[in-house]
Amino acid sequence: MHEQYAHMICERREEILARMDAAVRMSGRTLDDVELVAVSKTVGIPEVLAAIDAGYRTFGENRPQELMRKLEGLGSIVDLPSVRFDMIGNLQTNKINATLGRVKLIHSIGSLHLAEAVSSRAARRMEAGELKAPQPVLIEVNVSGEETKGGFAPNDLRRHMDQLQNLCGIDIRGLMTMAPRGNKDVARSCFSDLRDLRDELAVSSGLALPELSCGMSEDFEAALVEGSTIVRLGRVVFDPMFEVL
Ligand SMILES: *Cc1c(COP(=O)(O)O)cnc(C)c1O
């Protein structure tokens, strides 16, 4: 990897952490309370290695094939248990088995059907002794109501929470959303709606639901102010042309 690129990644990381620090303090927390997932879906293994050198440890992929490719490519180079991947994108049922046990967290359980499919496969793998614990997952919520977005409509999630909670192959850690792009105020209210929904569901379900995965390159500060615990940053981490606003 070019020295210049490695330098850019390091400088960006310093800027990102400083901005995250300022935002997270506004919600009465510190950087230790939040996780930064570097979304590597558009870059290759050399860029991921540069990011590891810069200090990133958790990466996000949105396609199982690309996840496999990165894990195989990195496996011979880095100490994989210390570098982890999350699945952040749409997961087709025929790719679940390839993903289970290989990712720290699946952010994108956007339907009851997918939750059931992941759970039944995970339960089977646990019975076979191939998986030690239920797969940690987040429930994706379509807070903004945009038709192009996946995830549970808030009312559907309220209605299905009982069923989700009874699935023994998954460990529901919290909620995830994507805000509409282009308007910071709209994004921020989307994040606060996600937090309110989490608070409500935590009470009604009795689950702790500690994680809120929200905030991307253009809106991560608003997300952190509103209580996000996991930001998923792609372009601001990896793209030299991305404008840091
Ligand atoms: C691509 C992607 C991101 C990162 O987006 P950026 O705007 O590049 O930071 C975050 N979350 C999901 C689900 C994504 O698909």
The ligand as an SDF file (V2000), in Angstrom:
LIG
                    3D

 15 15  0  0  0  0  0  0  0  0999 V2000
  -21.9800    1.3890    3.1790 C   0  0  0  0  0  0  0  0  0  0  0  0
  -22.6430    1.3200    4.4940 C   0  0  0  0  0  0  0  0  0  0  0  0
  -22.1960    2.1280    5.5590 C   0  0  0  0  0  0  0  0  0  0  0  0
  -21.0820    3.1550    5.4260 C   0  0  0  0  0  0  0  0  0  0  0  0
  -21.5200    4.2620    4.6640 O   0  0  0  0  0  0  0  0  0  0  0  0
  -20.6250    5.5700    4.5050 P   0  0  0  0  0  0  0  0  0  0  0  0
  -21.5990    6.6230    4.1560 O   0  0  0  0  0  0  0  0  0  0  0  0
  -19.6300    5.2730    3.4450 O   0  0  0  0  0  0  0  0  0  0  0  0
  -19.9670    5.8360    5.8320 O   0  0  0  0  0  0  0  0  0  0  0  0
  -22.8330    1.9850    6.7850 C   0  0  0  0  0  0  0  0  0  0  0  0
  -23.8470    1.1010    6.9540 N   0  0  0  0  0  0  0  0  0  0  0  0
  -24.3040    0.3260    5.9590 C   0  0  0  0  0  0  0  0  0  0  0  0
  -25.4240   -0.6210    6.2170 C   0  0  0  0  0  0  0  0  0  0  0  0
  -23.7150    0.4050    4.7000 C   0  0  0  0  0  0  0  0  0  0  0  0
  -24.1810   -0.3630    3.7100 O   0  0  0  0  0  0  0  0  0  0  0  0
  1  2  1  0
  2  3  1  0
  2 14  2  0
  3  4  1  0
  3 10  2  0
  4  5  1  0
  5  6  1  0
  6  7  2  0
  6  8  1  0
  6  9  1  0
 10 11  1  0
 11 12  2  0
 12 13  1  0
 12 14  1  0
 14 15  1  0
M  END
$$$$
